[in-house]
Amino acid sequence: MTMTRTSLLAAVAALLVAPSILAQATLTPLTTFGTNGWLAPLSIPQLGTANNERGFAYNPVTNNLVLVSRTGGTNVRVLDGNSGADLGGLNVTGITGGTLAVNMAGVADDGSIYVANLATTVAGPFKVYKWDSEALGLTTGGNTPPSVAFNASAGVTRAGDSFAVQGGSGGNPIQFAAGGTNNVSASNFAIGTLDGSNAVTAYLSVPGTVTTSNDYRLGLTFVDNDTIIGRGDNPARITTFSGGTATVDASFATGSAARRAMDYAVIGGRPLLAMIDTNSSQVVVFDLTVPNAPLQLVTANATSGTLAANGNGTGAVQWGGISGTVATLYAMSSNQGIQAFTFSLAPLASAPTYGTGCDGLTIGTNGLPSIGNAGFQLVVSNIPVISPVAYVAFGTTAIPFGFDLTPFDMAGCFAYNALDIDLIPSGPVVGGTSLFPLSIPNSLGLLNASIAAQGVSLSLTTVLGLATSNGVNMVFGF
């Protein structure tokens, strides 16, 4: 019986051996940062164990971190992103008000820095302070105090436990997201502009969230300019917002109740979410290709010894510099120091072609065989006009230089794989082309697996009446 596309991939998964499964994403301590990737509590004066450090942000312009600290007063420190060294503090003159005068931080694409207070009443006011750049704000540099980018009620009962900033490049306005509590309404958050206009929209009692805990209070990140991900004590909520309406598009379990602080980025074409467990400081990275069923790619922890408890569940996670499939990742659970890692995706999906077909027949792909790519297709082209159908021959082993089929009455044709899986009909032939849809499951079990494929059609140029294409070797990966 001819194998189906689903059973084809199941057969490939069954061919995997243990070593191939080991080659997934990696998360290794950035050894130049702090001590083996960990800037431990008390390693600098403004990093303590008294719940005074709850937020930090990554500056993409300088590759530094901006740490908010209330240890020894109101502090906004700049830390070297490679070493963790304290490079000095920003001028904080004029910062006043709020339950906590400074609490969380965000940095826009243009390097402007924003620090928010914590406001615990609807009246607030919720304040966000702005420094145009590190150089202008450092007391050892321009020594310029901050301006006020937002100073008004955020429209939610409590604002500032979670805070994120988005925009600042390509003409996109800079906006913030801040989580609230459910003292007046159910799960809610606020979206506002950071241009001094105090424009803000509060999204209250968001449908699809719970009424007993705010699903955006302790973890919040932008996906793009109209989508956030939030988390409180329940499943994470991927939420779009427009006008006055917020819609939960997907919800997913995070695997631990204490995984809340988070940051989103696209790395190597994959939508990734990093989180930290505020009890253990364990860092985890999820692949959100299938939003309702994310893949847990990797976990790591650079801390050591007994950690001070983080009773508030606060902290921050920030992706740093990204280059291709490699990125830096920073994470902090309050009272437990700041960790830095190098993240890498491997293996990478590929589909190189090799050899030459006979009678002009070719095979290629639409897209790459990436885990979760539901739209992946094989494309058989230049099919002779006498052939109403085409087939794809699959094998576990590619034959790079081909096996000569002349002895089988197919002079000039070659077999480019072992044909030990199956020969499966492709789709209808339209204009000499036939598509073979091959939806790739969102399964880590396929990582590093490979299938070789080759097109087959009717032909008038061989005695046997068949032609074969070149080969394509599909390696499943990211």
RANOR-V608893 format. One record per residue. N is the residue number from 0. RES is the residue in three letters. PHI is phi in degrees with one decimal (999 if undefined). PSI is psi as a letter, one per 30 degrees, with the letter a starting at -180 (* if undefined). Layout:
[[N & RES & PHI & PSI] [N & RES & PHI & PSI]]
//
This chain:
[[0 & MET & 999 & k] [1 & THR & -67.3 & k] [2 & MET & -73.1 & k] [3 & THR & -82.7 & l] [4 & ARG & -63.4 & e] [5 & THR & -64.8 & e] [6 & SER & -69.1 & f] [7 & LEU & -59.8 & e] [8 & LEU & -69.5 & e] [9 & ALA & -64.3 & e] [10 & ALA & -65.7 & e] [11 & VAL & -65.6 & e] [12 & ALA & -60.3 & e] [13 & ALA & -68.4 & f] [14 & LEU & -81.8 & f] [15 & LEU & -66.3 & k] [16 & VAL & -116.2 & l] [17 & ALA & -53.9 & e] [18 & PRO & -58.6 & e] [19 & SER & -69.5 & e] [20 & ILE & -70.1 & f] [21 & LEU & -70.7 & f] [22 & ALA & -88.5 & i] [23 & GLN & -118.0 & b] [24 & ALA & -78.7 & l] [25 & THR & -124.8 & k] [26 & LEU & -138.2 & j] [27 & THR & -117.1 & k] [28 & PRO & -57.0 & k] [29 & LEU & -79.3 & j] [30 & THR & -64.8 & f] [31 & THR & -76.9 & f] [32 & PHE & -95.1 & k] [33 & GLY & 56.9 & b] [34 & THR & -115.2 & j] [35 & ASN & 54.5 & h] [36 & GLY & 90.9 & g] [37 & TRP & -134.6 & j] [38 & LEU & -91.5 & j] [39 & ALA & -72.3 & l] [40 & PRO & -54.2 & k] [41 & LEU & 75.1 & g] [42 & SER & -72.1 & f] [43 & ILE & -133.0 & l] [44 & PRO & -57.9 & e] [45 & GLN & -96.7 & h] [46 & LEU & -136.4 & j] [47 & GLY & -116.6 & a] [48 & THR & -132.1 & g] [49 & ALA & -115.3 & g] [50 & ASN & 63.4 & g] [51 & ASN & -95.0 & f] [52 & GLU & -118.2 & j] [53 & ARG & -118.6 & f] [54 & GLY & -147.6 & l] [55 & PHE & -150.8 & l] [56 & ALA & -143.5 & l] [57 & TYR & -100.8 & k] [58 & ASN & -98.5 & j] [59 & PRO & -70.3 & f] [60 & VAL & -82.0 & e] [61 & THR & -108.2 & f] [62 & ASN & 66.5 & g] [63 & ASN & -110.4 & l] [64 & LEU & -107.2 & k] [65 & VAL & -113.3 & j] [66 & LEU & -103.6 & k] [67 & VAL & -92.3 & k] [68 & SER & -141.1 & k] [69 & ARG & -110.8 & g] [70 & THR & -73.7 & j] [71 & GLY & 77.0 & g] [72 & GLY & 118.4 & a] [73 & THR & -85.2 & j] [74 & ASN & -135.6 & k] [75 & VAL & -128.7 & j] [76 & ARG & -100.8 & k] [77 & VAL & -107.4 & k] [78 & LEU & -113.5 & k] [79 & ASP & -63.0 & k] [80 & GLY & -69.9 & f] [81 & ASN & -92.3 & e] [82 & SER & -111.8 & f] [83 & GLY & 85.1 & g] [84 & ALA & -62.7 & k] [85 & ASP & -77.4 & j] [86 & LEU & -94.4 & f] [87 & GLY & 125.0 & l] [88 & GLY & -111.7 & l] [89 & LEU & -80.7 & l] [90 & ASN & -65.4 & k] [91 & VAL & -110.4 & g] [92 & THR & -58.0 & k] [93 & GLY & 94.3 & f] [94 & ILE & -81.1 & j] [95 & THR & -147.9 & l] [96 & GLY & 88.5 & l] [97 & GLY & 93.6 & l] [98 & THR & -60.5 & e] [99 & LEU & -124.3 & k] [100 & ALA & -64.9 & e] [101 & VAL & -136.8 & k] [102 & ASN & -143.5 & e] [103 & MET & -127.1 & l] [104 & ALA & -137.3 & l] [105 & GLY & -150.9 & l] [106 & VAL & -128.4 & k] [107 & ALA & -80.3 & l] [108 & ASP & -60.3 & f] [109 & ASP & -86.8 & g] [110 & GLY & 88.7 & f] [111 & SER & -70.5 & k] [112 & ILE & -110.5 & k] [113 & TYR & -130.5 & k] [114 & VAL & -126.7 & k] [115 & ALA & -106.8 & k] [116 & ASN & -87.2 & a] [117 & LEU & -116.5 & j] [118 & ALA & -111.6 & k] [119 & THR & -110.4 & g] [120 & THR & -133.0 & l] [121 & VAL & -60.2 & e] [122 & ALA & -65.5 & f] [123 & GLY & 68.4 & b] [124 & PRO & -82.5 & l] [125 & PHE & -84.8 & k] [126 & LYS & -116.6 & k] [127 & VAL & -128.1 & k] [128 & TYR & -99.1 & l] [129 & LYS & -129.2 & k] [130 & TRP & -114.3 & k] [131 & ASP & -63.7 & e] [132 & SER & -164.2 & l] [133 & GLU & -60.3 & e] [134 & ALA & -58.2 & e] [135 & LEU & -75.8 & f] [136 & GLY & -89.6 & f] [137 & LEU & -61.0 & k] [138 & THR & -65.8 & f] [139 & THR & -90.3 & g] [140 & GLY & -121.3 & c] [141 & GLY & -73.1 & f] [142 & ASN & 55.5 & h] [143 & THR & -92.1 & k] [144 & PRO & -69.0 & l] [145 & PRO & -75.5 & l] [146 & SER & -92.6 & l] [147 & VAL & -106.3 & j] [148 & ALA & -90.0 & f] [149 & PHE & -154.8 & k] [150 & ASN & -154.9 & i] [151 & ALA & -167.1 & l] [152 & SER & -67.2 & k] [153 & ALA & -82.6 & f] [154 & GLY & 84.1 & g] [155 & VAL & -121.3 & l] [156 & THR & -63.9 & e] [157 & ARG & -139.5 & k] [158 & ALA & -127.7 & k] [159 & GLY & 117.9 & f] [160 & ASP & -66.3 & e] [161 & SER & -126.0 & k] [162 & PHE & -159.1 & k] [163 & ALA & -145.1 & l] [164 & VAL & -124.7 & k] [165 & GLN & -142.4 & k] [166 & GLY & 106.7 & a] [167 & GLY & 105.0 & g] [168 & SER & -141.8 & l] [169 & GLY & 61.3 & g] [170 & GLY & 80.0 & g] [171 & ASN & -77.6 & k] [172 & PRO & -66.4 & l] [173 & ILE & -90.1 & k] [174 & GLN & -133.5 & l] [175 & PHE & -121.2 & l] [176 & ALA & -123.0 & k] [177 & ALA & -138.9 & k] [178 & GLY & -84.7 & l] [179 & GLY & -117.9 & a] [180 & THR & -118.4 & a] [181 & ASN & -107.9 & g] [182 & ASN & -63.7 & e] [183 & VAL & -111.4 & e] [184 & SER & -134.1 & l] [185 & ALA & -75.2 & a] [186 & SER & -49.9 & k] [187 & ASN & -154.5 & l] [188 & PHE & -153.8 & l] [189 & ALA & -125.2 & k] [190 & ILE & -120.5 & k] [191 & GLY & -140.3 & l] [192 & THR & -93.1 & l] [193 & LEU & -117.3 & h] [194 & ASP & -117.6 & g] [195 & GLY & 86.2 & f] [196 & SER & -80.8 & f] [197 & ASN & 63.5 & g] [198 & ALA & -69.9 & k] [199 & VAL & -153.9 & k] [200 & THR & -125.3 & k] [201 & ALA & -96.8 & k] [202 & TYR & -103.8 & j] [203 & LEU & -105.1 & k] [204 & SER & 46.9 & h] [205 & VAL & -62.0 & k] [206 & PRO & -58.3 & k] [207 & GLY & 94.0 & f] [208 & THR & -104.8 & l] [209 & VAL & -100.5 & l] [210 & THR & -97.1 & f] [211 & THR & -101.0 & f] [212 & SER & -156.3 & k] [213 & ASN & -80.5 & k] [214 & ASP & -80.4 & g] [215 & TYR & -127.1 & g] [216 & ARG & -74.5 & e] [217 & LEU & -112.6 & f] [218 & GLY & -145.4 & k] [219 & LEU & -157.0 & k] [220 & THR & -151.3 & k] [221 & PHE & -81.2 & k] [222 & VAL & -94.0 & e] [223 & ASP & -155.2 & a] [224 & ASN & -75.8 & f] [225 & ASP & -137.2 & g] [226 & THR & -141.4 & k] [227 & ILE & -127.7 & l] [228 & ILE & -122.7 & k] [229 & GLY & -130.6 & l] [230 & ARG & -152.4 & k] [231 & GLY & -122.4 & c] [232 & ASP & -112.4 & g] [233 & ASN & -119.1 & a] [234 & PRO & -54.4 & k] [235 & ALA & -65.4 & k] [236 & ARG & -118.9 & j] [237 & ILE & -87.6 & j] [238 & THR & -132.4 & k] [239 & THR & -97.0 & l] [240 & PHE & -138.8 & k] [241 & SER & -158.6 & k] [242 & GLY & 59.9 & b] [243 & GLY & -107.8 & g] [244 & THR & -115.3 & k] [245 & ALA & -117.6 & k] [246 & THR & -130.0 & k] [247 & VAL & -79.0 & j] [248 & ASP & -87.4 & f] [249 & ALA & -159.8 & l] [250 & SER & -130.9 & k] [251 & PHE & -150.7 & k] [252 & ALA & -76.0 & k] [253 & THR & -99.2 & f] [254 & GLY & 88.8 & f] [255 & SER & -155.5 & k] [256 & ALA & -63.2 & f] [257 & ALA & -92.4 & g] [258 & ARG & -83.4 & j] [259 & ARG & -131.2 & d] [260 & ALA & -57.4 & k] [261 & MET & -155.4 & l] [262 & ASP & -152.8 & k] [263 & TYR & -111.9 & k] [264 & ALA & -158.0 & l] [265 & VAL & -103.4 & k] [266 & ILE & -128.8 & k] [267 & GLY & 59.6 & g] [268 & GLY & 80.6 & g] [269 & ARG & -102.9 & k] [270 & PRO & -80.4 & j] [271 & LEU & -120.8 & k] [272 & LEU & -123.8 & k] [273 & ALA & -103.2 & k] [274 & MET & -138.0 & l] [275 & ILE & -126.4 & k] [276 & ASP & -83.1 & j] [277 & THR & -76.9 & f] [278 & ASN & -88.7 & e] [279 & SER & -102.4 & f] [280 & SER & 69.1 & g] [281 & GLN & -68.4 & k] [282 & VAL & -104.8 & k] [283 & VAL & -134.1 & k] [284 & VAL & -122.9 & k] [285 & PHE & -109.5 & k] [286 & ASP & -97.7 & k] [287 & LEU & -100.9 & g] [288 & THR & -53.6 & e] [289 & VAL & -109.4 & j] [290 & PRO & -57.9 & e] [291 & ASN & -77.2 & f] [292 & ALA & -139.9 & i] [293 & PRO & -66.4 & l] [294 & LEU & -94.8 & k] [295 & GLN & -81.4 & j] [296 & LEU & -84.6 & e] [297 & VAL & -164.0 & l] [298 & THR & -129.8 & l] [299 & ALA & -161.8 & l] [300 & ASN & -152.9 & j] [301 & ALA & -95.8 & f] [302 & THR & -79.0 & l] [303 & SER & -150.8 & l] [304 & GLY & 73.3 & a] [305 & THR & -83.2 & k] [306 & LEU & -95.9 & k] [307 & ALA & -65.7 & k] [308 & ALA & -65.5 & k] [309 & ASN & -114.4 & i] [310 & GLY & -69.6 & f] [311 & ASN & -88.1 & f] [312 & GLY & 68.9 & g] [313 & THR & -96.4 & l] [314 & GLY & 160.9 & a] [315 & ALA & -151.7 & k] [316 & VAL & -132.8 & k] [317 & GLN & -144.4 & k] [318 & TRP & -71.7 & k] [319 & GLY & -99.6 & b] [320 & GLY & -63.8 & k] [321 & ILE & -122.1 & k] [322 & SER & -136.8 & j] [323 & GLY & 64.8 & c] [324 & THR & -103.4 & g] [325 & VAL & -121.1 & k] [326 & ALA & -149.6 & l] [327 & THR & -95.7 & k] [328 & LEU & -132.6 & k] [329 & TYR & -117.7 & k] [330 & ALA & -150.3 & k] [331 & MET & -139.8 & k] [332 & SER & -101.7 & k] [333 & SER & -49.5 & k] [334 & ASN & 77.7 & f] [335 & GLN & -122.7 & g] [336 & GLY & 79.1 & a] [337 & ILE & -115.0 & k] [338 & GLN & -106.4 & l] [339 & ALA & -135.9 & k] [340 & PHE & -133.8 & l] [341 & THR & -104.2 & k] [342 & PHE & -104.4 & k] [343 & SER & -143.2 & k] [344 & LEU & -94.8 & k] [345 & ALA & -161.7 & k] [346 & PRO & -80.6 & l] [347 & LEU & -96.2 & k] [348 & ALA & -66.9 & k] [349 & SER & -152.1 & l] [350 & ALA & -149.8 & i] [351 & PRO & -69.9 & k] [352 & THR & -99.4 & l] [353 & TYR & -155.3 & l] [354 & GLY & 76.8 & a] [355 & THR & -135.8 & k] [356 & GLY & -79.9 & l] [357 & CYS & -107.2 & l] [358 & ASP & 55.2 & g] [359 & GLY & 78.7 & f] [360 & LEU & -68.1 & k] [361 & THR & -133.4 & l] [362 & ILE & -137.0 & k] [363 & GLY & -150.9 & a] [364 & THR & -135.9 & l] [365 & ASN & -104.1 & j] [366 & GLY & 88.0 & a] [367 & LEU & -115.6 & l] [368 & PRO & -76.6 & i] [369 & SER & -85.1 & k] [370 & ILE & -54.5 & k] [371 & GLY & 86.8 & g] [372 & ASN & -80.5 & j] [373 & ALA & -71.3 & f] [374 & GLY & -100.0 & g] [375 & PHE & -64.8 & k] [376 & GLN & -141.3 & k] [377 & LEU & -92.1 & k] [378 & VAL & -125.5 & j] [379 & VAL & -96.1 & k] [380 & SER & -125.2 & l] [381 & ASN & 57.3 & h] [382 & ILE & -72.5 & k] [383 & PRO & -54.3 & k] [384 & VAL & -63.6 & f] [385 & ILE & -78.5 & f] [386 & SER & -101.7 & j] [387 & PRO & -76.5 & f] [388 & VAL & -135.2 & l] [389 & ALA & -135.7 & l] [390 & TYR & -127.3 & l] [391 & VAL & -122.5 & k] [392 & ALA & -95.9 & k] [393 & PHE & -113.9 & k] [394 & GLY & -145.2 & l] [395 & THR & -79.1 & f] [396 & THR & -126.3 & k] [397 & ALA & -77.8 & k] [398 & ILE & -114.6 & j] [399 & PRO & -56.1 & e] [400 & PHE & -99.0 & g] [401 & GLY & 81.8 & l] [402 & PHE & -107.7 & j] [403 & ASP & -65.8 & k] [404 & LEU & -97.5 & g] [405 & THR & -56.5 & e] [406 & PRO & -62.5 & f] [407 & PHE & -106.9 & g] [408 & ASP & 63.1 & h] [409 & MET & -129.1 & i] [410 & ALA & -59.1 & k] [411 & GLY & 84.5 & f] [412 & CYS & -108.2 & l] [413 & PHE & -136.0 & k] [414 & ALA & -93.4 & k] [415 & TYR & -108.0 & g] [416 & ASN & -152.2 & l] [417 & ALA & -77.9 & f] [418 & LEU & 46.9 & h] [419 & ASP & -105.3 & g] [420 & ILE & -105.7 & d] [421 & ASP & -178.5 & l] [422 & LEU & -114.9 & j] [423 & ILE & -121.3 & k] [424 & PRO & -61.3 & k] [425 & SER & -89.9 & a] [426 & GLY & -78.4 & a] [427 & PRO & -58.2 & k] [428 & VAL & -87.2 & k] [429 & VAL & -128.7 & j] [430 & GLY & 61.3 & h] [431 & GLY & 81.4 & g] [432 & THR & -128.2 & k] [433 & SER & -133.0 & k] [434 & LEU & -100.1 & k] [435 & PHE & -118.6 & j] [436 & PRO & -65.0 & k] [437 & LEU & -140.5 & i] [438 & SER & -64.1 & k] [439 & ILE & -90.8 & j] [440 & PRO & -62.6 & l] [441 & ASN & -86.1 & i] [442 & SER & -132.6 & k] [443 & LEU & -66.7 & f] [444 & GLY & -64.3 & f] [445 & LEU & -90.8 & f] [446 & LEU & -56.3 & k] [447 & ASN & 76.6 & f] [448 & ALA & -69.5 & l] [449 & SER & -140.0 & k] [450 & ILE & -132.8 & k] [451 & ALA & -98.4 & k] [452 & ALA & -135.2 & l] [453 & GLN & -154.3 & k] [454 & GLY & -81.5 & k] [455 & VAL & -136.9 & k] [456 & SER & -148.6 & l] [457 & LEU & -70.7 & l] [458 & SER & -156.7 & k] [459 & LEU & -96.6 & f] [460 & THR & -93.0 & f] [461 & THR & -120.3 & l] [462 & VAL & -62.7 & e] [463 & LEU & -71.5 & f] [464 & GLY & 84.9 & g] [465 & LEU & -128.9 & l] [466 & ALA & -127.6 & l] [467 & THR & -122.5 & l] [468 & SER & -92.0 & a] [469 & ASN & -65.0 & a] [470 & GLY & -109.9 & l] [471 & VAL & -136.4 & k] [472 & ASN & -111.4 & j] [473 & MET & -92.4 & k] [474 & VAL & -110.0 & j] [475 & PHE & -79.6 & k] [476 & GLY & -167.4 & a] [477 & PHE & -93.2 & *]]
//
